[in-house]
Amino acid sequence: MHKNNERPSLAKQSSESEHNPDRRIATITGFHQDEDGHWVAELSCGHTQHLRHQPPWQSRAWVTDPAQRHEKIGQPFDCGWCAQGSVSDNLGD
């Protein structure tokens, strides 16, 4: 029989998948638009995340409303880059 070795989920809290040494949860600090007009969330960890509203694939109607975007500032955000342990060019040493 073949033994199935499962890797731990990236969603689980583990020290090897944590980019932030102080283990703070990333929050949304602001937004900007990229060169194609798509909204990008700026995160407290230093990473950025595109937040597109392209139904039916991506449904984030709140992104298109300035007031609703403003309400998201300071809210927790699961950073996929931090979960992967990625280092971004826009982060310092």
Z-matrix of the N, CA and C atoms (Angstrom, degrees):
N
C 1 1.445
C 2 1.525 1 110.54
N 3 1.316 2 115.03 1 150.49
C 4 1.462 3 121.89 2 178.40
C 5 1.523 4 108.94 3 -93.13
N 6 1.329 5 115.92 4 125.46
C 7 1.453 6 120.16 5 178.24
C 8 1.521 7 109.02 6 -83.30
N 9 1.324 8 116.49 7 130.37
C 10 1.461 9 122.39 8 -179.73
C 11 1.520 10 109.09 9 -94.61
N 12 1.330 11 116.42 10 107.03
C 13 1.462 12 121.25 11 177.45
C 14 1.519 13 108.64 12 -89.92
N 15 1.315 14 116.65 13 111.42
C 16 1.458 15 120.69 14 -179.43
C 17 1.514 16 110.04 15 -88.97
N 18 1.339 17 114.77 16 137.18
C 19 1.460 18 120.20 17 174.96
C 20 1.517 19 108.70 18 -85.17
N 21 1.323 20 117.92 19 150.45
C 22 1.464 21 119.30 20 178.38
C 23 1.524 22 110.62 21 -66.05
N 24 1.309 23 115.79 22 148.31
C 25 1.454 24 122.32 23 179.22
C 26 1.522 25 109.83 24 -68.57
N 27 1.335 26 116.14 25 143.54
C 28 1.464 27 120.11 26 175.87
C 29 1.521 28 111.17 27 -69.63
N 30 1.340 29 115.91 28 -20.44
C 31 1.456 30 119.34 29 -179.67
C 32 1.528 31 111.63 30 -74.71
N 33 1.333 32 117.47 31 -20.86
C 34 1.457 33 120.12 32 178.90
C 35 1.527 34 110.03 33 -73.25
N 36 1.304 35 115.74 34 146.28
C 37 1.452 36 120.14 35 176.93
C 38 1.518 37 108.65 36 -75.29
N 39 1.314 38 116.81 37 118.13
C 40 1.453 39 120.29 38 175.14
C 41 1.511 40 108.45 39 -146.59
N 42 1.311 41 116.70 40 148.76
C 43 1.459 42 120.52 41 -176.13
C 44 1.518 43 111.91 42 -65.28
N 45 1.339 44 118.36 43 -28.03
C 46 1.456 45 119.22 44 -177.54
C 47 1.531 46 112.89 45 -76.82
N 48 1.330 47 118.65 46 -17.72
C 49 1.454 48 120.01 47 178.81
C 50 1.520 49 112.14 48 -103.90
N 51 1.310 50 117.26 49 5.38
C 52 1.455 51 121.53 50 -177.03
C 53 1.524 52 110.10 51 -95.73
N 54 1.332 53 117.30 52 115.79
C 55 1.457 54 121.54 53 179.32
C 56 1.527 55 111.43 54 -79.69
N 57 1.316 56 116.84 55 -40.36
C 58 1.458 57 120.59 56 -177.40
C 59 1.527 58 109.73 57 -76.48
N 60 1.340 59 118.35 58 118.66
C 61 1.459 60 119.66 59 -178.15
C 62 1.519 61 113.14 60 -63.99
N 63 1.329 62 118.18 61 -26.60
C 64 1.463 63 119.70 62 179.63
C 65 1.521 64 111.70 63 -91.91
N 66 1.322 65 116.94 64 2.90
C 67 1.469 66 124.61 65 173.63
C 68 1.520 67 113.83 66 58.34
N 69 1.327 68 118.48 67 31.88
C 70 1.460 69 121.63 68 174.45
C 71 1.514 70 109.59 69 -74.56
N 72 1.313 71 116.65 70 148.08
C 73 1.455 72 121.70 71 173.48
C 74 1.520 73 107.13 72 -77.06
N 75 1.329 74 116.43 73 134.58
C 76 1.461 75 120.21 74 178.14
C 77 1.527 76 109.29 75 -67.70
N 78 1.316 77 115.41 76 145.67
C 79 1.460 78 121.42 77 175.00
C 80 1.518 79 108.62 78 -127.91
N 81 1.315 80 115.92 79 159.41
C 82 1.461 81 121.39 80 176.50
C 83 1.524 82 107.77 81 -78.74
N 84 1.336 83 116.05 82 125.33
C 85 1.465 84 120.36 83 -179.38
C 86 1.527 85 112.28 84 -106.19
N 87 1.321 86 117.05 85 -15.34
C 88 1.459 87 120.65 86 179.65
C 89 1.517 88 110.90 87 174.23
N 90 1.320 89 115.29 88 -176.19
C 91 1.456 90 122.27 89 -179.87
C 92 1.522 91 109.79 90 -140.34
N 93 1.313 92 115.58 91 153.66
C 94 1.460 93 121.09 92 168.54
C 95 1.520 94 107.45 93 -149.14
N 96 1.324 95 116.39 94 166.50
C 97 1.458 96 120.69 95 177.11
C 98 1.516 97 109.26 96 -103.32
N 99 1.339 98 116.06 97 141.26
C 100 1.462 99 120.15 98 176.66
C 101 1.526 100 109.84 99 -81.04
N 102 1.329 101 116.48 100 -177.99
C 103 1.463 102 121.20 101 -176.59
C 104 1.525 103 113.14 102 -63.77
N 105 1.344 104 117.85 103 -18.19
C 106 1.468 105 121.62 104 178.41
C 107 1.527 106 112.02 105 -97.51
N 108 1.325 107 117.55 106 2.77
C 109 1.458 108 121.52 107 178.57
C 110 1.516 109 114.42 108 86.38
N 111 1.331 110 118.73 109 8.12
C 112 1.457 111 121.95 110 177.43
C 113 1.526 112 109.63 111 -83.15
N 114 1.340 113 115.85 112 143.81
C 115 1.455 114 120.31 113 -179.70
C 116 1.515 115 111.07 114 -79.03
N 117 1.328 116 115.33 115 140.12
C 118 1.460 117 123.07 116 -178.98
C 119 1.525 118 107.97 117 -127.16
N 120 1.337 119 116.04 118 126.88
C 121 1.465 120 120.53 119 176.23
C 122 1.521 121 108.92 120 -83.46
N 123 1.324 122 116.11 121 135.93
C 124 1.462 123 122.72 122 174.39
C 125 1.522 124 106.63 123 -98.75
N 126 1.330 125 116.79 124 127.18
C 127 1.455 126 121.58 125 -172.62
C 128 1.525 127 112.50 126 -109.14
N 129 1.330 128 115.99 127 153.10
C 130 1.463 129 121.29 128 -178.02
C 131 1.520 130 112.65 129 -64.66
N 132 1.326 131 117.63 130 -19.76
C 133 1.470 132 120.73 131 179.38
C 134 1.531 133 111.27 132 -79.99
N 135 1.348 134 116.60 133 -8.79
C 136 1.455 135 120.73 134 -179.33
C 137 1.519 136 113.44 135 101.44
N 138 1.319 137 117.19 136 -12.12
C 139 1.460 138 120.77 137 177.97
C 140 1.520 139 110.30 138 -84.82
N 141 1.326 140 116.01 139 170.33
C 142 1.455 141 122.67 140 175.07
C 143 1.523 142 108.40 141 -128.44
N 144 1.336 143 116.43 142 157.72
C 145 1.454 144 121.22 143 -179.70
C 146 1.525 145 109.78 144 -143.95
N 147 1.347 146 116.53 145 123.24
C 148 1.457 147 120.24 146 174.46
C 149 1.525 148 109.39 147 -65.76
N 150 1.319 149 116.56 148 137.98
C 151 1.460 150 123.11 149 177.48
C 152 1.524 151 107.63 150 -127.43
N 153 1.308 152 116.11 151 87.43
C 154 1.467 153 120.88 152 -175.97
C 155 1.512 154 111.14 153 -91.98
N 156 1.331 155 114.66 154 147.30
C 157 1.468 156 121.63 155 171.30
C 158 1.523 157 106.40 156 -113.57
N 159 1.341 158 115.15 157 97.85
C 160 1.458 159 121.45 158 -178.53
C 161 1.532 160 108.98 159 -136.09
N 162 1.353 161 116.15 160 73.22
C 163 1.460 162 118.61 161 -179.21
C 164 1.526 163 111.04 162 -58.88
N 165 1.316 164 120.08 163 147.59
C 166 1.467 165 127.19 164 2.92
C 167 1.525 166 112.72 165 -89.78
N 168 1.314 167 119.92 166 0.03
C 169 1.465 168 121.84 167 -176.54
C 170 1.516 169 112.74 168 -74.78
N 171 1.309 170 117.15 169 -43.99
C 172 1.463 171 121.78 170 -179.98
C 173 1.519 172 108.34 171 -132.12
N 174 1.311 173 116.69 172 115.62
C 175 1.457 174 121.25 173 -177.21
C 176 1.525 175 109.95 174 -111.44
N 177 1.306 176 115.26 175 95.92
C 178 1.467 177 122.21 176 177.58
C 179 1.525 178 108.17 177 -136.29
N 180 1.315 179 115.94 178 65.82
C 181 1.470 180 120.79 179 -177.65
C 182 1.523 181 112.02 180 -58.66
N 183 1.344 182 117.09 181 -28.65
C 184 1.463 183 120.66 182 -178.86
C 185 1.525 184 112.01 183 -61.05
N 186 1.331 185 117.75 184 -25.48
C 187 1.461 186 121.95 185 -178.54
C 188 1.531 187 111.18 186 -63.63
N 189 1.321 188 116.98 187 -30.74
C 190 1.466 189 120.76 188 -176.31
C 191 1.521 190 113.06 189 -82.12
N 192 1.337 191 118.00 190 -9.12
C 193 1.463 192 122.58 191 -177.67
C 194 1.533 193 110.48 192 -105.87
N 195 1.340 194 118.02 193 117.07
C 196 1.470 195 120.94 194 -177.66
C 197 1.533 196 113.89 195 -55.05
N 198 1.324 197 117.63 196 -40.30
C 199 1.463 198 120.73 197 -178.72
C 200 1.528 199 110.92 198 -66.68
N 201 1.330 200 116.94 199 -41.29
C 202 1.463 201 120.20 200 179.59
C 203 1.530 202 111.32 201 -70.13
N 204 1.344 203 117.64 202 -35.24
C 205 1.472 204 119.77 203 174.55
C 206 1.518 205 109.84 204 -62.19
N 207 1.325 206 116.32 205 -44.78
C 208 1.457 207 120.91 206 -179.42
C 209 1.529 208 111.41 207 -59.60
N 210 1.333 209 118.07 208 -37.18
C 211 1.462 210 122.33 209 178.89
C 212 1.529 211 112.01 210 -64.38
N 213 1.332 212 117.68 211 -24.73
C 214 1.463 213 121.77 212 -178.16
C 215 1.527 214 112.75 213 -80.34
N 216 1.330 215 117.88 214 -17.17
C 217 1.463 216 120.65 215 179.67
C 218 1.526 217 109.15 216 -63.46
N 219 1.331 218 115.46 217 129.68
C 220 1.459 219 121.86 218 -177.59
C 221 1.519 220 113.47 219 91.51
N 222 1.338 221 117.26 220 -8.16
C 223 1.458 222 120.83 221 179.88
C 224 1.528 223 110.63 222 -80.09
N 225 1.333 224 117.86 223 148.03
C 226 1.469 225 121.11 224 177.31
C 227 1.526 226 111.18 225 -61.83
N 228 1.325 227 115.85 226 148.60
C 229 1.463 228 121.45 227 -179.90
C 230 1.525 229 108.60 228 -145.10
N 231 1.318 230 116.65 229 127.87
C 232 1.463 231 121.36 230 177.06
C 233 1.524 232 108.60 231 -79.03
N 234 1.317 233 116.88 232 106.27
C 235 1.461 234 121.64 233 -178.47
C 236 1.524 235 109.76 234 -81.80
N 237 1.315 236 116.14 235 116.80
C 238 1.459 237 121.29 236 178.20
C 239 1.514 238 112.68 237 -65.18
N 240 1.331 239 116.81 238 -31.75
C 241 1.471 240 120.17 239 179.07
C 242 1.523 241 110.39 240 -67.59
N 243 1.326 242 117.17 241 -43.63
C 244 1.461 243 120.20 242 178.54
C 245 1.530 244 110.39 243 -65.16
N 246 1.327 245 117.17 244 -38.52
C 247 1.462 246 120.86 245 179.84
C 248 1.513 247 111.31 246 -61.96
N 249 1.337 248 116.83 247 -31.00
C 250 1.464 249 121.33 248 179.02
C 251 1.520 250 112.03 249 -86.93
N 252 1.335 251 116.88 250 -6.78
C 253 1.450 252 120.04 251 -177.21
C 254 1.512 253 111.94 252 74.01
N 255 1.339 254 116.53 253 23.78
C 256 1.457 255 121.40 254 -177.16
C 257 1.516 256 111.61 255 -76.70
N 258 1.294 257 115.98 256 145.80
C 259 1.449 258 122.77 257 173.07
C 260 1.517 259 106.73 258 -109.56
N 261 1.315 260 116.10 259 128.07
C 262 1.462 261 121.68 260 -176.56
C 263 1.518 262 110.52 261 -100.86
N 264 1.334 263 115.71 262 152.11
C 265 1.456 264 120.97 263 177.94
C 266 1.530 265 111.80 264 -64.21
N 267 1.356 266 117.34 265 -21.79
C 268 1.463 267 118.09 266 -178.06
C 269 1.526 268 112.15 267 -87.55
N 270 1.329 269 117.83 268 5.63
C 271 1.455 270 120.96 269 176.01
C 272 1.513 271 110.03 270 -99.10
N 273 1.309 272 116.33 271 149.62
C 274 1.456 273 121.01 272 176.27
C 275 1.515 274 111.25 273 -75.09
N 276 1.322 275 116.25 274 -179.05
C 277 1.483 276 120.95 275 179.34
C 278 1.504 277 112.19 276 -66.16
